[in-house]
Amino acid sequence: MRPDPDPDNRRLVAETLSFDSTSEPEWDVPPVQSREIPLGSVSVLRETMTNAKAIFFDLDGTLLEHRQAYSEILTATFETVEGEAREVWIERYNDVFYELFEAYEPNPVRRAFASIDACSEPDLLMEELRSREAAACEPPDSVHEDLDRLSDGYRLGVLTNGFEDWQRYKLREHDLEQHFETVVASYRAGAHKPCEAPYRLAEAWLPARAYAMVGDDDSDVDGAINAGWTACRYSGGGFAELPDILDWE
């Protein structure tokens, strides 16, 4: 999920809650009965996890492939909620959203919709856009089998430009979230790929002895190389060739 100057190929992003960029989010989980774990077992587990290699995947264009142009999704969003889609609305939304997004301002999607005087339902527009974006994406064939296989020997994460709650929504809609130990969104790092900050946050959240990045865009590849990671450009067709094609540093 990255800004793209071509409106027909822009990656959609959406608003997020306000998070602390230095720590993992807290999730509601059912209570469990506590029990003592031998300190030696904890040490062995920590050492095992740290010695493993980690593979991070980009989301938009990699784990999820877009089947519909951004302009069509945005137009359909306006038509559904407002009954029409005026060109001036689309231009206004794009201008405001990308200005806010590049500045890491909070809630850019809702604020972009709210900036359009004739649009009275920014919250409904935001929800419609999120739903339509998720529906317009599809994962590669055999993605679940490939990720299950990779998780046997590697720690897996998602590193994406965008907002954590919005990106996790898309992962859940396609039953992909279960495969990953963490999801690192650029807004949490205060910088978008290819900046170094998202990669360093990923390292903090998912300790490993080596890292690889799989993504379809220059920002994924260049950012990984600059961060000292192994980079793998994804060109479609699934992940059956992983991990063999990874040239670990």
C-alpha positions as CSV (number, residue, x, y, z in Angstrom):
1,M,0.0,0.0,0.0
2,R,1.9,2.9,-1.3
3,P,1.2,6.3,-2.9
4,D,1.3,6.0,-6.7
5,P,1.2,9.0,-9.1
6,D,-0.9,7.0,-11.5
7,P,-4.5,7.2,-10.2
8,D,-5.5,4.0,-12.0
9,N,-2.9,2.1,-10.1
10,R,-2.7,3.7,-6.7
11,R,-2.6,1.4,-3.7
12,L,-5.5,2.3,-1.5
13,V,-4.7,3.1,2.1
14,A,-7.1,4.0,4.9
15,E,-7.3,5.6,8.3
16,T,-5.9,3.9,11.4
17,L,-6.3,4.3,15.1
18,S,-3.6,6.1,17.0
19,F,-0.8,3.6,17.9
20,D,2.5,3.8,19.7
21,S,5.0,3.1,17.0
22,T,7.5,1.5,19.4
23,S,5.5,-1.5,20.6
24,E,3.2,-4.2,19.3
25,P,-0.5,-3.6,19.4
26,E,-2.6,-5.1,22.2
27,W,-5.3,-7.5,21.1
28,D,-8.3,-8.9,23.0
29,V,-7.6,-12.5,23.8
30,P,-9.5,-14.9,26.0
31,P,-8.1,-15.4,29.5
32,V,-5.8,-18.5,30.0
33,Q,-4.8,-20.3,33.1
34,S,-1.2,-19.2,34.0
35,R,1.4,-21.8,34.7
36,E,5.1,-21.7,35.5
37,I,7.5,-22.3,32.7
38,P,11.1,-23.4,33.6
39,L,13.5,-20.6,33.0
40,G,15.7,-22.9,30.9
41,S,12.8,-23.6,28.5
42,V,12.3,-19.8,28.1
43,S,15.9,-19.3,27.3
44,V,15.9,-22.2,24.8
45,L,12.8,-20.8,23.1
46,R,14.2,-17.3,22.9
47,E,17.4,-18.6,21.4
48,T,15.6,-20.7,18.9
49,M,13.4,-17.8,17.7
50,T,16.4,-15.4,17.5
51,N,18.4,-17.9,15.5
52,A,15.7,-18.5,12.9
53,K,15.5,-16.5,9.7
54,A,12.6,-14.2,9.0
55,I,10.7,-13.6,5.7
56,F,8.6,-10.5,5.4
57,F,6.0,-10.0,2.7
58,D,4.6,-6.9,1.1
59,L,0.8,-6.8,1.1
60,D,-0.6,-4.9,-1.8
61,G,0.6,-6.4,-5.1
62,T,2.3,-9.3,-3.4
63,L,0.1,-11.2,-0.8
64,L,-2.9,-9.6,-2.4
65,E,-3.1,-8.9,-6.1
66,H,-5.4,-6.1,-7.2
67,R,-8.1,-7.0,-9.8
68,Q,-9.7,-3.6,-10.2
69,A,-8.3,-0.1,-10.8
70,Y,-8.3,2.3,-7.9
71,S,-10.3,4.9,-9.9
72,E,-13.1,2.3,-10.5
73,I,-13.2,1.4,-6.8
74,L,-13.3,5.0,-5.7
75,T,-16.0,5.9,-8.3
76,A,-18.1,2.9,-7.1
77,T,-17.7,4.1,-3.5
78,F,-19.1,7.5,-4.3
79,E,-21.9,6.1,-6.3
80,T,-23.0,3.6,-3.6
81,V,-23.0,6.2,-0.8
82,E,-23.8,9.5,-2.5
83,G,-25.7,8.3,-5.5
84,E,-23.2,9.7,-8.0
85,A,-19.5,10.2,-8.5
86,R,-18.4,13.7,-9.7
87,E,-15.0,14.1,-11.2
88,V,-14.3,17.0,-8.9
89,W,-15.0,14.9,-5.9
90,I,-12.5,12.2,-7.0
91,E,-9.8,14.9,-7.7
92,R,-10.4,16.5,-4.3
93,Y,-10.2,13.2,-2.5
94,N,-7.0,12.2,-4.2
95,D,-5.3,15.6,-3.6
96,V,-6.2,15.8,0.1
97,F,-5.6,12.1,0.9
98,Y,-2.1,11.9,-0.6
99,E,-1.0,15.2,0.9
100,L,-2.1,13.8,4.4
101,F,-0.7,10.4,3.7
102,E,2.8,11.7,2.7
103,A,2.8,13.8,5.9
104,Y,1.8,10.8,8.1
105,E,-1.3,12.8,9.3
106,P,-3.9,10.8,11.2
107,N,-7.2,9.6,9.6
108,P,-6.4,10.8,6.0
109,V,-9.1,8.8,4.4
110,R,-12.0,10.2,6.5
111,R,-10.5,13.6,6.4
112,A,-10.2,13.5,2.6
113,F,-13.8,12.5,2.2
114,A,-14.9,15.1,4.8
115,S,-13.1,17.8,2.8
116,I,-15.6,17.4,0.0
117,D,-18.5,19.9,0.9
118,A,-21.1,18.0,-1.0
119,C,-20.4,14.6,0.7
120,S,-22.2,14.4,4.0
121,E,-21.3,10.8,5.0
122,P,-17.5,10.5,5.4
123,D,-17.7,7.6,7.7
124,L,-19.9,5.6,5.4
125,L,-17.7,6.4,2.5
126,M,-14.6,5.2,4.4
127,E,-16.3,1.9,5.3
128,E,-17.5,1.4,1.7
129,L,-14.0,2.1,0.4
130,R,-12.4,-0.4,2.8
131,S,-14.9,-3.1,1.9
132,R,-14.5,-2.5,-1.8
133,E,-10.8,-2.5,-1.7
134,A,-10.7,-5.8,0.1
135,A,-13.1,-7.4,-2.3
136,A,-11.1,-6.2,-5.3
137,C,-8.0,-8.1,-4.1
138,E,-7.2,-11.8,-4.4
139,P,-4.3,-13.8,-3.0
140,P,-2.1,-15.9,-5.3
141,D,-3.1,-19.6,-5.9
142,S,-1.8,-22.0,-3.3
143,V,-0.9,-19.1,-1.0
144,H,-2.1,-20.9,2.2
145,E,-0.1,-24.1,1.4
146,D,3.0,-22.1,0.6
147,L,2.8,-20.0,3.8
148,D,2.1,-23.1,5.9
149,R,5.2,-24.8,4.4
150,L,7.4,-21.7,4.9
151,S,6.3,-21.3,8.5
152,D,7.8,-24.7,9.4
153,G,11.3,-23.3,9.0
154,Y,11.0,-19.5,9.0
155,R,9.4,-16.7,11.0
156,L,6.9,-14.8,8.8
157,G,5.7,-11.2,8.9
158,V,4.0,-8.6,6.8
159,L,5.7,-5.2,6.1
160,T,3.4,-2.9,4.3
161,N,3.0,0.8,3.5
162,G,-0.3,1.9,5.0
163,F,-2.4,1.6,8.2
164,E,-2.3,-1.3,10.5
165,D,-6.0,-1.8,11.2
166,W,-6.9,-1.3,7.5
167,Q,-4.2,-3.8,6.3
168,R,-5.1,-6.3,8.9
169,Y,-8.7,-6.1,7.8
170,K,-7.7,-7.1,4.3
171,L,-5.6,-10.0,5.7
172,R,-8.5,-11.2,7.7
173,E,-11.0,-10.9,4.8
174,H,-8.8,-13.3,2.9
175,D,-7.9,-15.5,5.8
176,L,-4.2,-14.6,5.7
177,E,-3.5,-13.1,9.0
178,Q,-3.2,-16.4,10.7
179,H,0.0,-17.2,8.9
180,F,2.0,-14.2,10.3
181,E,3.6,-13.5,13.6
182,T,3.4,-9.7,13.1
183,V,2.2,-7.0,10.8
184,V,4.3,-3.9,10.5
185,A,2.6,-0.9,8.8
186,S,4.5,2.1,7.7
187,Y,2.4,4.5,9.8
188,R,3.5,2.7,12.9
189,A,7.1,3.4,11.9
190,G,6.5,7.0,11.0
191,A,8.0,6.4,7.5
192,H,7.0,4.5,4.3
193,K,9.2,2.0,2.5
194,P,11.8,2.4,1.1
195,C,12.8,4.3,4.2
196,E,14.8,2.4,6.7
197,A,12.5,2.9,9.7
198,P,9.9,0.3,8.8
199,Y,12.6,-2.4,8.4
200,R,14.1,-1.6,11.8
201,L,10.7,-1.7,13.5
202,A,10.2,-5.1,11.8
203,E,13.5,-6.3,13.3
204,A,12.5,-5.2,16.7
205,W,9.1,-6.9,16.6
206,L,10.4,-10.1,15.0
207,P,13.9,-11.0,16.2
208,A,15.8,-13.2,13.8
209,R,19.4,-13.8,12.6
210,A,18.7,-12.8,9.0
211,Y,15.8,-11.1,7.1
212,A,14.4,-11.3,3.6
213,M,11.8,-9.1,2.0
214,V,9.4,-10.3,-0.8
215,G,7.7,-7.5,-2.7
216,D,6.5,-6.4,-6.1
217,D,7.7,-2.8,-6.0
218,D,11.0,-0.9,-6.1
219,S,10.3,0.4,-2.6
220,D,10.3,-3.1,-1.3
221,V,13.5,-4.2,-3.0
222,D,15.4,-0.9,-2.5
223,G,14.4,-0.6,1.1
224,A,15.4,-4.1,1.9
225,I,18.8,-3.7,0.3
226,N,19.4,-0.5,2.1
227,A,18.5,-2.1,5.4
228,G,20.9,-5.0,4.9
229,W,18.2,-7.5,4.1
230,T,17.9,-10.1,1.3
231,A,15.6,-8.7,-1.3
232,C,13.3,-10.8,-3.6
233,R,11.2,-9.1,-6.3
234,Y,7.8,-10.7,-6.6
235,S,6.4,-10.9,-10.2
236,G,3.3,-12.9,-9.6
237,G,2.5,-16.6,-9.7
238,G,2.7,-17.4,-6.0
239,F,5.4,-18.4,-3.6
240,A,6.2,-22.0,-4.6
241,E,9.9,-21.1,-5.3
242,L,10.5,-19.8,-1.8
243,P,12.8,-20.2,0.0
244,D,15.0,-21.6,-2.7
245,I,15.3,-18.4,-4.7
246,L,16.3,-16.3,-1.6
247,D,20.0,-15.4,-1.8
248,W,20.6,-14.9,2.0
249,E,23.2,-12.4,2.9
